[in-house]
Amino acid sequence: MEETKKQAYHPKGDFFNLKGNGTNVHTEIMAGITTFFTMSYILFVNPQVLSKTGMDSQAVFLATIIAASIGTLVMALFANVPYAQAPGMGLNAFFTYTVCMSLHFTWQQALAMVFICGLINIIITVTKFRKLIIKSIPKSLQNAISGGIGIFVAYIGLKNANLIQFSTDSSSMVAINGQPYSATAAYKGITSVASNGGVVPSIATFNQPSVLVALFGIILIVILLMLNVKGAILIGIIATTVIGIPFGVTDFSGASITFGSLGTAFSKLGTTFGAAFSSQGMGSLFNDPSKFLLVIMTIFAFSLSDTFDTIGTFIGTGRRTGIFSEEDEAALNDSKGFNSKMDRALFADSIATSIGAIFGTSNTTTFVESAAGIGAGGRTGLTSLTTAIMFMLCTILAPVAGCIPAAATAPALIIVGIMMMSSFKEVNWPDMEEAIPAFGAAIFMALAYSISYGIAAGFIFYCIVKAVKGKFKDVHPILLVSAILFVLNFIVLAIL
């Protein structure tokens, strides 16, 4: 145990303890670049989503880079683990479509709530409450979460590759632009469509260039992996990007480096930097007594999703790859302060959300796409340091980063998802007492497009199963409370 604690720190001459983690500089850098390419889409998607609230897209673009760079640097230098952080997908959609559009909070107020959410995450991390949550999750559910994240990651890849298409008819439509659907209503542009179970998924027609390029990438990475080629995932991303040029999927026409656009972005950043503390943000957040409970529940929803997304990512990728060893997990349970890698990783994640809110973006969280870099061999903070540097370079190389098409990164996510699904073998599927909660966690994680909702399903089913079997005393109090809070969260969202 003592030896493990020492290795968690940086031996002389080997800051990241590469030798102790069975890796090398080349592998770590390759892994960091791989992680960057699989999550670089957030630089362009996040501004698109948040700008719908009235935020300036250039300001959000730069805030996204700053939040991702700082959060990932802390993960690298303080925690020494190969995880990258950035404003989370799903959380930014909740920020825009639910908090601002449906609940009618200003984007400044939403940023203020995100900042408070970050402070809550810091408190529950420093007080060890976060790690108590981890201890409360039974091993069967932890393995289900790991495999479920594999399905989730692969599903993201399938969607990004356009290999899946969805169809719906008017009778299935529930809302358009956040408002109840009406066949006779006139819509001034459609930004979102919500449908019920009438949505039907199907495989895409293989006559679209992006689909063909993605298929090439999948086959190439599979071949390279079968031949045990090192850096197979990164090679696949680069080769697929190149192959995409004649297909018109990869476009380098806008890949010129200019400093004028950077200067404009920095000037725009002033509109979002510190806006969380302005009179339109924190200054007005609690002015209306009738909205007090709504504000509290919204902050809770932010915090709940952020916390369990992170915990799910760490459990799902860390145990399987050995990043968080059994000794390290034991140190997490028994040590004081920040003596284990998991302690430091949780703390690094907890401070990133508040930093992002200060600069002007939604919750910054540990990205599940970090699994791509881990799958490429990343085991230490050098991987995340490389990713952070790549994000920093994007302040002047944004057009180049934007040339990596989704069709090139999607195959990497699909393959990594396959790797992670091996955790399912640890679940005792013939035992329905284990199988039902495991199924809930894994399937809802992917189909609800949310790690935290998958965990919610697993927790709730676990409590139900144990209660029916007369084993309710086996349910850890924290897991029970978490399940109840998830249920309350769903009730509030249904009422709103």
C-alpha positions in Angstrom: 0.0 0.0 0.0 2.8 2.4 1.0 4.6 1.7 -2.3 1.4 2.4 -4.3 1.0 5.8 -2.6 4.6 6.7 -3.4 4.1 5.7 -7.0 1.1 8.0 -7.2 3.5 10.9 -6.8 6.3 11.8 -9.2 9.6 9.9 -8.8 12.8 11.9 -9.5 13.5 12.2 -13.2 10.1 10.8 -14.2 7.5 13.4 -13.4 4.6 11.3 -14.7 6.0 7.9 -13.5 5.9 6.5 -17.0 8.0 3.5 -16.1 5.9 2.6 -13.1 2.7 2.8 -15.3 4.2 0.6 -18.0 4.2 3.3 -20.7 6.5 5.7 -22.6 6.6 9.2 -24.0 5.7 8.2 -27.6 2.7 6.2 -26.5 1.4 8.9 -24.2 1.7 11.7 -26.8 0.0 9.5 -29.4 -2.8 8.8 -26.9 -3.2 12.5 -26.0 -3.5 13.5 -29.7 -6.0 10.6 -30.2 -8.1 11.9 -27.2 -8.0 15.4 -28.6 -9.2 14.4 -32.1 -12.1 12.4 -30.7 -13.3 15.3 -28.6 -12.3 18.3 -30.6 -15.8 18.5 -32.0 -16.8 20.2 -28.8 -14.9 23.3 -29.9 -17.4 23.8 -32.6 -20.6 22.1 -31.3 -20.5 24.0 -27.9 -20.6 27.5 -29.4 -23.4 26.4 -31.8 -25.5 25.1 -28.9 -24.9 27.9 -26.3 -25.2 30.7 -28.9 -28.9 29.9 -29.1 -29.3 31.5 -25.7 -28.0 34.8 -27.0 -24.3 34.2 -26.0 -21.7 35.3 -28.6 -20.4 32.2 -30.4 -16.9 33.5 -30.7 -16.7 34.2 -27.0 -18.1 30.7 -26.2 -15.5 29.2 -28.6 -12.6 30.8 -26.7 -14.2 30.0 -23.3 -14.5 26.4 -24.4 -10.8 26.3 -25.2 -9.8 27.9 -21.9 -12.1 25.7 -19.8 -10.9 22.5 -21.6 -7.2 23.6 -21.4 -7.2 24.5 -17.7 -9.4 21.6 -16.6 -7.2 19.1 -18.5 -4.0 20.6 -17.3 -5.1 20.2 -13.7 -6.0 16.6 -14.4 -2.5 16.1 -15.9 -0.3 17.9 -13.4 -2.2 17.3 -10.2 -3.9 14.0 -10.7 -1.5 12.4 -13.2 -4.3 10.5 -15.0 -5.1 10.4 -18.8 -8.4 12.1 -18.7 -9.4 15.3 -20.6 -12.1 17.8 -19.6 -14.3 20.1 -21.6 -17.8 21.5 -21.6 -20.0 18.4 -21.6 -22.5 17.4 -24.3 -25.9 16.9 -22.8 -25.1 19.4 -20.0 -24.8 22.2 -22.6 -28.1 21.1 -24.1 -29.7 21.2 -20.7 -28.2 24.7 -20.2 -29.7 25.9 -23.5 -33.0 24.1 -24.2 -34.2 23.5 -20.6 -32.8 26.2 -18.4 -32.8 29.1 -20.8 -35.5 28.2 -23.4 -38.0 26.2 -21.3 -37.5 27.7 -17.8 -36.8 31.2 -19.2 -33.6 32.0 -17.2 -31.1 34.3 -18.8 -27.9 32.8 -19.9 -26.1 34.9 -17.3 -28.3 33.3 -14.6 -27.6 29.9 -16.1 -23.9 30.6 -15.8 -24.3 31.6 -12.2 -26.1 28.3 -11.5 -23.3 26.4 -13.2 -20.7 28.3 -11.0 -22.7 27.3 -7.9 -22.8 23.7 -9.1 -19.0 23.8 -9.4 -18.7 25.0 -5.8 -21.0 22.2 -4.7 -18.8 19.7 -6.5 -15.7 21.0 -4.8 -17.3 20.7 -1.4 -18.6 17.2 -1.9 -15.1 16.2 -3.2 -13.1 17.8 -0.4 -15.4 16.3 2.2 -15.0 12.9 0.6 -18.7 12.6 -0.1 -17.9 11.8 -3.8 -15.8 8.8 -2.9 -18.4 7.6 -0.5 -20.8 7.6 -3.5 -18.3 5.4 -5.4 -18.0 3.0 -2.4 -21.8 2.7 -2.3 -22.0 1.3 -5.8 -21.9 -2.6 -5.8 -19.4 -4.3 -8.1 -22.0 -5.7 -10.4 -23.4 -2.2 -11.1 -19.9 -0.8 -11.5 -19.2 -3.4 -14.2 -22.5 -2.7 -15.8 -21.7 1.0 -15.8 -18.3 0.3 -17.5 -19.9 -1.9 -20.2 -22.8 0.7 -20.5 -20.3 3.4 -21.2 -18.9 1.2 -24.0 -22.4 1.1 -25.6 -22.7 4.8 -25.1 -19.3 5.6 -26.7 -20.0 3.3 -29.6 -23.5 4.8 -30.0 -21.9 8.3 -30.2 -19.6 7.0 -32.9 -22.5 5.4 -34.9 -24.4 8.7 -34.8 -21.4 10.8 -35.7 -20.7 8.5 -38.6 -24.3 8.9 -39.8 -24.6 5.1 -39.9 -27.9 5.4 -38.1 -30.8 7.5 -39.3 -34.1 8.2 -37.5 -37.6 8.8 -38.9 -40.7 10.0 -37.2 -44.2 11.1 -38.3 -46.4 14.0 -37.1 -48.3 11.8 -34.7 -45.1 11.0 -32.8 -44.0 14.6 -32.4 -44.2 16.0 -28.9 -42.5 19.4 -29.2 -40.8 21.7 -31.6 -38.4 24.4 -30.4 -39.3 23.4 -26.8 -43.0 24.2 -27.3 -45.9 21.7 -27.7 -46.2 20.5 -31.3 -49.0 21.9 -33.4 -49.5 20.8 -37.1 -51.0 24.2 -37.9 -48.4 26.4 -36.1 -46.0 28.5 -38.1 -42.4 28.0 -37.0 -39.7 30.6 -37.6 -37.0 28.1 -38.1 -36.7 24.8 -36.3 -33.9 24.3 -33.8 -35.1 21.2 -32.0 -37.7 18.5 -32.5 -38.9 16.2 -29.6 -40.6 12.9 -30.5 -41.9 10.0 -28.4 -41.5 6.3 -29.0 -42.7 6.6 -32.5 -39.1 7.4 -33.6 -37.8 4.5 -35.7 -34.0 4.0 -36.1 -32.6 2.3 -39.1 -29.3 1.8 -40.9 -28.3 4.5 -43.3 -28.2 4.0 -47.0 -24.6 3.5 -48.1 -24.6 6.2 -50.8 -23.5 9.1 -48.7 -19.8 10.1 -48.8 -19.5 10.6 -45.1 -21.0 7.1 -44.4 -18.6 5.5 -46.9 -15.6 7.3 -45.4 -16.6 6.3 -41.9 -16.9 2.7 -43.0 -13.4 2.9 -44.4 -12.2 4.2 -41.1 -13.9 1.4 -39.1 -12.5 -1.4 -41.4 -9.0 0.2 -41.3 -8.8 0.5 -37.5 -10.1 -3.1 -37.2 -7.4 -4.4 -39.6 -4.6 -2.4 -37.8 -5.7 -3.7 -34.4 -5.8 -7.3 -35.6 -2.2 -6.8 -36.8 -1.2 -5.3 -33.4 -0.1 -2.0 -35.0 0.7 0.6 -32.4 -1.2 3.8 -32.7 -3.9 2.1 -34.7 -6.6 4.4 -33.6 -4.7 7.6 -34.4 -3.4 6.2 -37.7 -7.0 5.4 -38.5 -8.2 9.0 -37.7 -5.5 10.6 -39.9 -5.9 8.1 -42.8 -9.6 8.5 -42.8 -9.3 12.3 -42.8 -7.0 12.1 -45.8 -9.3 9.7 -47.6 -12.2 12.1 -46.9 -10.6 14.8 -49.2 -11.6 13.3 -52.6 -15.0 12.5 -51.2 -15.6 16.1 -50.2 -15.9 15.0 -46.5 -12.7 16.7 -45.4 -12.4 20.3 -46.3 -9.0 22.1 -46.0 -10.2 25.2 -47.8 -10.6 27.2 -44.6 -7.4 25.9 -42.9 -5.6 29.3 -42.9 -4.0 30.6 -39.8 -5.1 34.1 -39.0 -4.7 36.2 -35.9 -7.5 38.7 -36.7 -10.2 36.2 -35.8 -8.3 35.4 -32.6 -8.3 39.1 -31.6 -12.0 39.3 -32.3 -12.7 36.3 -30.2 -10.7 37.8 -27.3 -12.7 41.0 -27.5 -15.9 39.1 -27.6 -14.8 37.1 -24.5 -15.5 40.2 -22.4 -19.2 39.6 -22.9 -19.2 36.3 -21.2 -16.2 36.5 -18.8 -17.6 37.2 -15.3 -21.1 37.5 -16.6 -22.1 34.9 -14.0 -21.5 37.5 -11.3 -23.2 40.4 -13.1 -26.5 42.0 -12.2 -28.2 39.9 -14.8 -26.5 36.7 -13.4 -25.9 36.1 -9.7 -27.3 39.5 -8.9 -30.8 38.6 -10.1 -30.8 34.8 -9.6 -32.6 34.8 -6.2 -34.6 38.0 -6.6 -37.9 36.3 -7.3 -39.1 34.3 -4.3 -41.5 32.3 -6.4 -38.6 30.9 -8.4 -36.4 30.0 -5.4 -37.3 26.3 -5.4 -36.9 26.2 -9.2 -33.5 27.7 -8.9 -32.4 25.2 -6.3 -33.8 22.2 -8.2 -32.1 23.4 -11.4 -28.7 23.7 -9.6 -29.3 20.2 -8.2 -30.0 18.9 -11.7 -26.8 20.4 -13.0 -24.8 19.0 -10.1 -26.4 15.5 -10.2 -25.7 15.0 -13.9 -22.2 16.4 -13.6 -21.2 14.3 -10.6 -22.5 11.0 -11.9 -21.2 11.6 -15.5 -17.7 11.9 -14.0 -18.0 9.0 -11.6 -19.4 6.8 -14.3 -16.5 7.7 -16.6 -13.9 7.0 -14.0 -15.4 3.7 -12.9 -16.1 2.7 -16.5 -12.6 3.3 -17.9 -10.3 3.4 -14.9 -10.8 0.0 -13.3 -10.7 -2.0 -16.6 -7.5 -0.4 -17.8 -5.7 -0.4 -14.4 -5.5 3.4 -14.2 -7.2 3.2 -10.9 -5.7 -0.1 -9.4 -7.2 -2.0 -6.5 -4.4 -0.6 -4.3 -5.3 2.9 -5.4 -9.0 2.3 -4.7 -8.1 1.0 -1.3 -6.0 4.2 -0.7 -9.1 6.2 -1.8 -11.2 4.5 0.9 -8.7 4.7 3.7 -6.5 7.7 3.1 -6.9 11.3 4.2 -6.4 14.3 2.0 -5.5 13.6 -1.6 -3.2 10.6 -1.4 -4.8 8.5 -4.2 -5.0 9.2 -7.9 -8.8 8.9 -7.7 -8.9 11.6 -5.0 -6.9 14.0 -7.1 -8.8 13.2 -10.3 -12.1 13.9 -8.6 -10.8 17.2 -7.2 -9.4 18.2 -10.6 -12.8 17.5 -12.2 -14.7 19.4 -9.5 -12.9 22.7 -10.0 -13.2 22.7 -13.8 -16.9 23.5 -13.8 -16.6 26.8 -11.8 -13.6 27.8 -14.0 -15.6 27.3 -17.1 -18.6 29.2 -15.7 -16.3 32.2 -15.0 -15.1 32.4 -18.6 -18.6 31.7 -20.0 -19.5 28.1 -20.7 -21.7 25.3 -19.4 -20.5 22.6 -17.1 -17.0 21.4 -17.7 -16.7 17.7 -17.1 -14.4 14.7 -17.6 -15.0 13.5 -21.2 -16.0 9.9 -21.8 -14.1 10.3 -25.1 -10.9 10.1 -23.0 -11.5 6.4 -23.4 -10.1 6.7 -27.0 -6.8 7.9 -25.7 -6.8 5.2 -23.0 -7.6 2.7 -25.6 -4.5 3.9 -27.5 -2.3 3.2 -24.5 -2.6 6.4 -22.4 -2.0 5.7 -18.8 -0.6 9.0 -17.2 -1.0 12.7 -17.0 1.3 13.1 -20.0 -1.6 12.0 -22.2 -3.9 14.7 -20.8 -1.0 17.3 -20.9 -0.7 16.6 -24.6 -4.5 17.0 -25.1 -4.4 20.3 -23.1 -1.6 21.6 -25.4 -3.6 20.6 -28.5 -6.5 22.6 -27.1 -4.3 25.6 -26.5 -3.0 25.4 -30.1 -6.5 25.7 -31.3 -6.6 29.3 -30.4 -4.6 29.9 -33.6 -5.2 26.6 -35.3 -8.9 26.3 -35.0 -9.5 26.1 -38.8 -7.1 23.1 -38.9 -8.7 21.3 -36.0 -12.0 21.8 -37.7 -10.9 19.9 -40.7 -11.0 16.6 -38.9 -14.4 15.4 -39.9 -16.8 13.4 -37.6 -16.5 10.6 -40.1 -12.8 10.2 -39.1 -13.2 10.3 -35.3 -16.4 8.2 -35.2 -14.7 4.9 -36.0 -12.3 5.4 -33.1 -15.3 5.8 -30.7 -17.0 2.7 -32.1 -13.8 0.6 -31.6 -13.2 1.9 -28.1 -16.8 1.2 -27.2 -16.2 -2.4 -28.3 -13.2 -2.6 -26.0 -15.1 -1.3 -23.0 -18.0 -3.7 -23.4 -15.8 -6.5 -22.1 -16.8 -5.5 -18.6 -20.1 -7.1 -19.1 -18.5 -10.5 -18.7 -18.1 -9.7 -15.0 -21.9 -9.4 -14.5 -23.7 -12.6 -13.5 -26.4 -12.4 -16.1 -28.3 -15.6 -15.2 -29.0 -14.0 -11.8 -31.9 -11.7 -12.4 -31.1 -9.9 -9.2 -27.9 -8.7 -10.8 -29.1 -8.6 -14.4 -32.1 -6.3 -14.1 -30.1 -3.3 -12.5 -27.2 -4.0 -14.9 -29.5 -3.9 -17.9 -31.1 -0.7 -16.7 -27.8 1.0 -16.2 -26.3 -0.1 -19.5 -29.2 0.3 -21.9 -30.6 3.6 -20.5 -27.1 5.1 -20.6 -26.9 4.7 -24.3 -30.5 5.1 -25.4 -31.2 8.1 -23.0 -27.8 9.5 -24.3 -26.7 10.2 -20.7 -24.3 8.5 -18.4 -26.1 9.9 -15.3 -29.5 8.7 -16.5 -28.1 5.2 -17.0 -26.7 5.3 -13.5 -30.1 6.5 -12.3 -31.9 3.6 -13.9 -29.4 1.1 -12.4 -29.8 2.6 -8.9 -33.6 2.7 -9.0 -33.9 -0.9 -10.3 -31.3 -2.1 -7.7 -33.4 -0.7 -4.9 -36.6 -2.2 -6.3 -35.0 -5.6 -6.7 -33.5 -5.7 -3.2 -36.7 -4.5 -1.6 -38.7 -7.3 -3.4 -36.1 -9.9 -2.4 -36.2 -8.9 1.2 -32.6 -7.7 1.1 -33.2 -4.0 1.4 -30.6 -3.8 4.2 -28.0 -4.6 1.4 -28.7 -1.2 -0.2 -26.1 1.4 0.9 -27.7 4.5 2.4 -26.0 6.8 -0.1 -27.2 4.7 -3.0 -30.7 4.8 -1.7 -30.6 8.6 -1.2 -29.1 9.0 -4.6 -31.9 6.9 -6.1 -34.6 9.0 -4.3 -32.9 12.2 -5.5 -32.9 10.9 -9.1 -36.6 10.1 -8.8 -37.4 13.6 -7.4 -35.4 15.1 -10.2 -37.4 13.2 -12.8 -40.7 14.3 -11.0 -39.6 18.0 -11.1 -38.6 17.8 -14.7 -42.0 16.2 -15.5 -43.9 18.9 -13.7 -41.8 21.7 -15.3 
